[in-house]
Amino acid sequence: MAPAAIELKGINKSFGAVHANRDIDIEIPKGTIHGIIGENGAGKSTLMSILYGFYQADSGEIFVDGKKTDIQTPNDAIAAGIGMVHQHFMLVENFTVLENIILGAEGSQLLNAGISRARSELHRLEQDYGLEVDPDAVVEELAVGLQQRVEILKALYRGAEILILDEPTGVLTPAEADHLFRILRMLKDEGKTVVLITHKLREIMAVTDNVSVMRQGTIVATRKTAATTVEELAELMVGRRVLLRVDKGEPNPAAVKLSVRNLTVKDSRGVTMVNDVSFDVRAGEIVGVAGVAGNGQSELIETIAGIRKAVSGTVMLDGKPIDVTGAADPGELRDRGLAHVPEDRHHVGLVLPFEENENAMLGYHDDPKFLNGPFLNIDAIRADAREKIQKYDIRPADCRLKTANFSGGNQQKIVLAREMEHDPGVLIVGQPTRGVDVGAIEFIHKQLIAMRDGGKAVLLVSVELDEVRSLSDRILVMFDGRLVGERGPDATEGELGLLMAGVEAREAAE
């Protein structure tokens, strides 16, 4: 029998008192797509970072194609035929696609000769795997899905036979995710081995051959995907039965809390991203905004939250205007009862070098409960952070830990806890469960429904169409900066998908 592509034996890794991986044994057959799932903080990314040489195990052995392999650095992993596409891309944004792909592997002292060979090889890889991307495009100007293709091409260019993808669909639209899966199946058909780290059970069922479940740093089960169910995997991940649907009653909408009229927003290039948009959000309802990423949803919620200026239009909060074309201030809006969970937690929601307790009150530091006269009350801040950690099951349960050392899903919970626990009248939430595991998704959805049922107005933006459909009482669809339709929660995925693609808008124009 052929040796496994990867075999890990007795892998242990600790970070101080946190035992991230405990006696991990796992075999990944060659030429398969192997899923690794688990809650945030279960140790998935740590394990793969050991395999890729970012971390070194405290103990244990790594075998690649049956041979014991010492992997101390990513260069060792690349030499062993292992490539990795990280959740947050490792690209130089102001370099071209081609420059990123050859960076560190130029292959010749004569750079032009290396670039010429790389261009030819890149063209071959694009044709073989359907990974078309302009080699001369600057990376920062590419959509996120195309940036991910660059990361995959970079790994294949370096000869990867084993490809690790860490939460690869967290930044993709459903259509982009489907295209990625087609690429992964092509790689498998070529004999390559794919390791897929994800928390999305539907993706596991759709694309993997086998799946290993991690909980609290250990492998608790490995299953053939065809022989398991979403319900079993969810229970294995969390250690209890999980409600996989949103349980909610009928809404009781009341007075308008947020009113948007004729809002138009342009980006830094002068391109209109929000075009004459009008809608209301009432107390006691969740209004979802669906759309393919890049169609104005991000600019819409950033403008309402005071982060971005509008060209024209009006926004009213509790019947009083927000100066969206001038001096709207997020701090002032927070004081008026508008909370904002940003889509980009790293650049907008958190200061990663800060401790967890500092981020847990960021923006609310003038709250009297955090003050002792003119000074911050550190004991009160940390006590409040510990309460949020317990309520939102943030792991590790250490309010003094640097926020950068939490997993992406736990970072998301820090932001959600901060904004939701201050009892806002209006909550604007972008991508609430991006990078969050199934148990935490269930909790976050319950919290959003509880806010609705408590008479709060919630404006939700998510690229997860199932999430928009299951949480929203009304669904607004954006295409090319415009609102092109409004539907109820019973709208089908196909119906919403056509609106998101602008089909009805184009037919109306014709």
C-alpha positions, -999 to +999 in steps of 0.1 A: +000+000+000+013+035-009+026+055+020+004+084+033+012+118+018+014+131+054+017+113+087+020+131+120+029+111+151+026+123+187+026+160+179+026+183+210+028+221+211+023+245+240+023+283+242+030+290+278+001+274+298-019+268+266-015+232+253-025+239+217-018+204+203-019+172+224-005+139+212-018+144+176-017+113+154-031+117+118-026+101+084-036+119+052-038+096+022-021+107-010-043+121-038-072+130-015-089+161-001-087+158+037-107+182+059-096+193+093-124+209+113-129+221+149-140+251+169-119+283+170-089+276+193-091+238+187-055+238+174-061+233+136-040+262+124-013+255+149-010+219+137-008+230+101+017+257+110+039+230+125+036+210+092+046+241+073+075+251+095+061+283+111+062+266+145+082+237+157+065+209+177+077+204+213+076+167+205+065+143+178+075+133+143+065+143+107+065+118+078+061+130+042+056+102+016+067+077+042+100+094+050+107+111+083+111+148+076+126+175+098+107+207+091+121+237+109+112+265+085+088+271+056+117+265+032+120+230+046+083+224+039+086+238+004+116+216-003+094+186+009+067+196-016+043+213+009+026+246+001+003+266+023-024+292+015-030+312+047-063+327+059-047+361+057-027+362+024+011+365+024+014+388-006+032+420-013+003+442-022+022+467-044+040+440-064+025+424-095+011+389-096+043+376-114+066+394-089+048+378-060+049+344-075+087+344-081+096+363-049+122+342-031+124+317-061+137+339-088+159+311-101+186+332-118+210+360-110+197+374-143+163+385-132+149+390-167+157+354-175+140+342-143+109+363-151+107+350-186+107+314-174+083+322-146+059+338-170+059+307-192+054+283-162+027+306-148+008+304-181+010+266-180-003+264-145-032+288-153-043+267-182-039+234-164-059+244-133-083+271-144-064+297-123-064+326-148-051+359-135-033+387-152+004+382-144+011+420-147-018+431-125-009+448-092-021+426-063-038+453-043-060+461-073-073+425-075-105+411-059-099+389-029-108+357-049-081+365-075-056+372-047-063+337-034-056+323-069-022+340-067-014+323-034-023+289-049-003+296-081+027+306-059+026+273-041+022+253-073+050+273-089+073+261-061+064+225-069+038+217-041+024+182-042+007+188-008-014+220-005-027+233+028-056+258+027-065+276+060-101+288+060-099+294+022-136+305+017-138+330+046-132+359+022-150+344-009-185+348-024-205+316-029-196+316-066-159+321-059-160+293-034-176+270-059-148+278-084-122+271-057-137+237-051-135+229-088-098+238-087-092+216-057-109+187-074-086+192-104-056+192-082-068+160-066-073+144-101-037+154-109-026+133-079-020+162-055-031+161-019-052+189-004-056+196+033-086+219+039-089+237+073-124+250+077-153+254+101-179+253+074-195+218+075-213+222+042-180+227+025-165+196+041-195+175+029-192+190-006-155+186-014-136+163+010-129+126+009-120+123+046-124+146+076-106+148+110-123+166+139-102+185+165-115+195+199-093+212+226-061+204+209-067+167+202-081+146+172-114+132+185-124+114+153-116+108+117-144+099+093-149+091+056-170+121+045-195+099+027-201+080+059-209+109+082-234+137+085-233+174+092-251+168+125-225+142+137-196+164+127-211+194+146-216+173+177-180+160+175-166+195+171-185+211+200-190+181+223-228+186+224-257+187+200-258+219+180-288+237+165-279+241+128-308+264+119-318+297+133-347+294+157-368+326+157-403+338+160-422+364+139-408+399+141-426+428+158-413+459+139-420+492+155-408+527+149-381+535+123-347+537+140-325+541+110-336+559+078-314+562+047-324+584+018-308+589-016-273+580-003-245+582-028-209+573-019-177+574-040-144+557-033-110+573-033-108+569-071-140+587-076-159+556-085-196+556-074-199+526-050-233+535-034-258+549-059-289+567-047-298+541-020-328+545+003-343+522+030-354+520+066-347+497+095-372+495+123-370+486+159-376+449+163-364+437+129-332+425+111-327+439+076-302+419+057-282+432+027-272+405+002-248+410-027-216+398-043-186+414-025-176+447-041-211+459-050-213+487-024-223+469+008-191+477+026-192+514+016-228+516+027-223+504+062-190+523+066-208+556+057-237+550+081-211+542+108-193+575+102-161+559+088-166+571+052-181+603+038-210+604+014-213+626-017-250+632-010-280+619+008-293+618+043-292+593+072-314+597+102-308+580+135-339+580+159-353+609+137-321+630+141-296+635+112-262+620+109-239+644+090-227+617+065-214+643+040-193+661+066-183+656+102-200+623+112-180+608+140-181+572+151-176+581+187-206+605+187-227+579+169-217+553+195-229+577+222-262+581+203-268+543+204-254+531+171-229+502+174-209+489+145-192+455+140-169+461+111-163+436+083-125+438+087-118+431+123-080+433+118-078+468+103-109+484+117-123+464+147-092+457+168-057+469+177-039+435+175-009+444+198-033+454+226-044+430+253-078+415+250-092+436+279-081+468+261-098+458+229-129+447+249-136+484+258-120+502+228-142+531+218-161+529+251-132+540+273-152+572+284-179+550+299-181+560+336-179+523+347-144+522+332-132+554+349-118+563+383-120+601+382-100+612+352-081+579+350-090+545+336-101+520+362-079+490+351-095+466+376-130+474+363-119+471+326-104+437+333-134+425+353-157+436+325-135+418+299-136+385+320-174+387+321-175+390+283-150+362+279-172+339+299-205+349+282-191+347+247-168+317+254-137+335+241-107+312+242-081+312+257-099+327+287-071+352+294-080+389+293-042+398+295-033+379+263-023+400+233-053+401+209-030+390+180-026+356+198-063+347+196-077+328+166-096+347+140-130+334+153-122+344+189-110+378+177-145+382+161-162+373+194-141+400+211-155+426+187-191+413+189-191+412+227-178+448+229-205+462+206-235+440+215-230+443+253-233+481+253-271+478+245-272+498+213-305+509+198-291+502+163-266+476+155-248+476+121-230+443+117-208+433+088-199+396+083-208+386+119-196+350+116-166+353+092-140+328+104-163+316+133-169+279+141-203+262+142-208+264+179-200+301+180-222+308+149-251+293+168-244+316+198-239+347+177-272+341+157-290+336+190-276+369+203-287+388+171-322+373+174-323+383+210-314+419+201-342+419+175-367+405+200-355+431+225-366+459+202-333+467+186-328+475+149-302+454+132-287+460+098-268+429+086-244+425+058-230+390+050-216+372+020-231+340+035-264+339+017-278+312+040-270+335+069-288+365+054-318+343+045-321+327+079-316+358+101-333+385+081-369+396+083-364+416+051-336+412+025-323+440+004-302+431-026-274+453-039-259+452-074-234+477-088-241+501-059-279+501-062-306+484-043-321+462-070-348+444-050-363+436-017-375+401-007-388+383+023-368+355+042-387+329+022-369+340-010-350+311-027-313+311-031-318+311-069-341+341-068-316+361-047-287+349-068-303+363-100-308+397-083-272+396-069-260+390-105-280+420-117-301+399-140-335+415-133-319+450-133-304+444-167-337+430-181-356+460-168-331+483-185-336+465-218 
